[in-house]
Amino acid sequence: MEKPQTITDYIEWLRDDLMVDIREQDRNYYSLVANTLMHEFKTSKFWVELLNNLRSYDQEYQIQTGYALFIPGFQPEVKVKSLKSFLEKTFRKNVLDNDAFPKEPDGGWIVPENWLLRINDIVQTLFVVRYFDGVKFLIDKIGNLSKQHKLDLLVDYEAREEGYYAAHLYVKQGFEIPKPSWDTKRVLVSVELQITTQLQEVIRKLLHNYYEKRRMMVKEPIEKWQWDYKCDEFCTNYLGHILHYIEGMIMEVRERQLGEK
Amino acid sequence: MGDNFPKVTQIPSIAKYLHDIGITDPLQQRIEVIHSYIQKILPSHIVDIFIVEYIKEDGMHVYLDIDFYTDEGVISAHNFLTTIDIRTAPLKGQIVAIKIAAIDYNFERATNKSRLHVVFYVDFSEKVYGEFKATNRNCDYLMQIIKKYFLPNMKK
């Protein structure tokens, strides 16, 4: 069995080897479920209270530091993952990042029967804070709130070799979603809350396409990007690391100024 | 805190003011801390409070000072979020001039675009002065403060 090299190969492989045929009705069903999840999350008590608390978090952070937590007028937007991105993620998990291929990855194949449970960012949102320490501050606040609502929360501080820095929080909630039969069922699904800094967000937007392209590469280049100063990765990845370092230094200066007061 | 004086943020008119201008629990707790210090230094019956605040060009909301009004005068805490810097002054007959500058404000009902800047002077050389800044609904409250505590205290 040949390892699928592209998303088109992967969709064919899903059909031929796992008997999973992504048809038009599956696309529509995904869209229906994803939008239902988004709607249910946006109207959940946890999310509504979190939105209501943002001003209070901002004022508390200002008392502690003298600086604002969020960029002015910031309001997080809840989005759903497109089917294309969703399939690409299953491609990465089933094939690209699966060292055991052609055997199934740890936890088994990610297929329609289980993919709502296995993919944890179908519904996602992003919080942008001004400073490095705002990430931890907001994680603590969201952690406390999820405890109050008796929701499981997983926190992952992402620090990738490619210069990507952000905190990813996964909050698990029970949602009522439509079944293909138009009945409904209750499922436990994770929603992804990302927290990043203003500076990282700027670079993230610049590099988004690059990250996506790289993540879909089947084979690593022979020469490591760290040794090829002419390749795209060299400049972009190190920019991410440098910014992270600068943000740490900004904190250092800020705390020094606070100590001098 | 174990102190006996009532919480200033729970006085109904003050609670309404804080709610109207969007002051949340953490800031209210900070106000109570400042209030407790004031009561220890200068036990006073607080009638009104006013928060001096403005919005920077980048949109950041800055809470600068807080004034506690009594029947005798005003007790101010500068940069009250992060420092303890308390001053007090009588108001009776002290004001010699008041300058009021407004943006998008009709002096009746503030909108989200309203901004108010008030400077008052306590001597004619204009060397001793105080200033207020207010945005949005806080403009209405600032005008109430000016009418109640400053205009009646103009030097005759």
Chai-1 contact restraints between the chains, C-beta under 6 A:
chainA,res_idxA,chainB,res_idxB,connection_type,confidence,min_distance_angstrom,max_distance_angstrom,comment,restraint_id
A,R55,B,T24,contact,1.0,0.0,6.0,A-B,restraint_1
A,S56,B,T24,contact,1.0,0.0,6.0,A-B,restraint_2
A,S56,B,D25,contact,1.0,0.0,6.0,A-B,restraint_3
A,S56,B,P26,contact,1.0,0.0,6.0,A-B,restraint_4
A,Q59,B,T24,contact,1.0,0.0,6.0,A-B,restraint_5
A,Q59,B,P26,contact,1.0,0.0,6.0,A-B,restraint_6
A,Q59,B,L27,contact,1.0,0.0,6.0,A-B,restraint_7
A,E60,B,P26,contact,1.0,0.0,6.0,A-B,restraint_8
A,Q62,B,L81,contact,1.0,0.0,6.0,A-B,restraint_9
A,I63,B,P26,contact,1.0,0.0,6.0,A-B,restraint_10
A,I63,B,R30,contact,1.0,0.0,6.0,A-B,restraint_11
A,I63,B,L81,contact,1.0,0.0,6.0,A-B,restraint_12
A,G66,B,T82,contact,1.0,0.0,6.0,A-B,restraint_13
A,A68,B,M60,contact,1.0,0.0,6.0,A-B,restraint_14
A,P72,B,D58,contact,1.0,0.0,6.0,A-B,restraint_15
A,P72,B,G59,contact,1.0,0.0,6.0,A-B,restraint_16
A,P72,B,M60,contact,1.0,0.0,6.0,A-B,restraint_17
A,G73,B,G59,contact,1.0,0.0,6.0,A-B,restraint_18
